[in-house]
Amino acid sequence: MKLGIWLVRKEAEALALKIHSDLGGEIKRPWLNLGKPSQKEFREKFRNFSHWILIMTTGIAVRYMEGLPKDKKTDPAVVVLDEGARFSISFLSGHEGGANALAYQVANITQAIPVITTATETLKPLVVGIGCRKNVTQEQIDKAVQTALGKVQKTVTDIREVATIDLKMNEPGLLEWCSINKLPLRSIPQELIQKRPWVTQPSEWVQQNIGVDGVCEPCALLSSIHGELILSKTALNGVTVAITNDPVMIT
């Protein structure tokens, strides 16, 4: 991934540096090039990078991108992030270019909400919250999730995203399972779970060791827009799973 991070205002510098510290890439500060309009400079550099993060409004992004997209198989991936880090939007080349995956990466770094609009993802109704003991294996994750899905008569193909507490984002078994099943993993901050402890039954062990009443249920609920908890915490061999159904709302 050759990543460019484009700012339109100096005020976004700290946000860009935060992303850069995790993902690397080149930060572009067009105000330093006083002899050239920023939009023109961006257009000249657009195809020099495989991935872009544009820290700007979507309106500005539309004007920057005018006439640039050519083919979804060759266009760079573009993610738009607002300066308040509230929404990380997959803007161009979601599947083929990898903007959907990049939007989740940016969201997990900045605590923004990932916005994915491709039909393949948005038509899937399930969000799966997962908690786990340290160093659980991919096989343990798989068995626990498959058992949970069986209880609600669903399959992995119904899952839109997986969510866990930020403290568990680097668990190798969980990362491997998500990679195998081509599912995005969303990070839910510990402090957010502490403020919204949505659990059916608090866990004394989890409270003592992680500082929250539970993991899988609040993670599943916090990742759902219209989600209803259809499976409360189910535990199996060091892994807890909760499932919300977050259907498409048609009016």
FENSULWO-V451198 format. One record per backbone hydrogen bond with DSSP energy under -1.0 kcal/mol. CO is the residue of the C=O (numbers start at 1). NH is the residue of the N-H. If there is no record, write none. Layout:
<<CO NH> <CO NH>>
This chain:
<<2 50> <2 51> <3 26> <4 53> <5 28> <6 55> <9 12> <10 13> <12 16> <13 17> <14 18> <15 19> <16 20> <17 21> <19 23> <20 24> <26 5> <28 7> <29 32> <30 33> <32 34> <33 36> <37 41> <38 42> <39 43> <40 44> <41 45> <42 46> <45 48> <50 77> <51 4> <52 79> <53 6> <54 56> <54 81> <57 61> <58 62> <59 63> <60 64> <61 65> <65 68> <71 74> <71 75> <77 52> <78 91> <78 92> <79 54> <80 89> <81 56> <82 85> <86 113> <87 82> <88 115> <89 80> <92 78> <93 99> <94 100> <98 102> <99 103> <100 104> <101 105> <102 106> <103 107> <104 108> <105 109> <106 110> <107 111> <113 88> <115 90> <118 122> <119 123> <121 124> <125 246> <126 160> <126 161> <127 244> <128 163> <129 242> <131 240> <133 136> <137 141> <138 142> <139 143> <140 144> <141 145> <142 146> <143 147> <144 148> <145 149> <146 150> <147 151> <149 154> <155 158> <156 159> <158 126> <161 128> <162 186> <163 130> <164 188> <165 168> <166 169> <168 171> <171 175> <172 176> <173 177> <174 178> <175 179> <176 180> <177 181> <178 183> <179 182> <184 162> <186 164> <188 166> <189 193> <190 194> <191 195> <192 196> <196 198> <197 199> <203 207> <204 208> <205 209> <206 210> <206 211> <213 203> <215 219> <216 220> <217 221> <218 222> <219 223> <221 224> <228 245> <231 243> <234 241> <236 239> <238 133> <239 236> <240 131> <241 234> <242 129> <243 230> <243 231> <244 127> <245 228>>
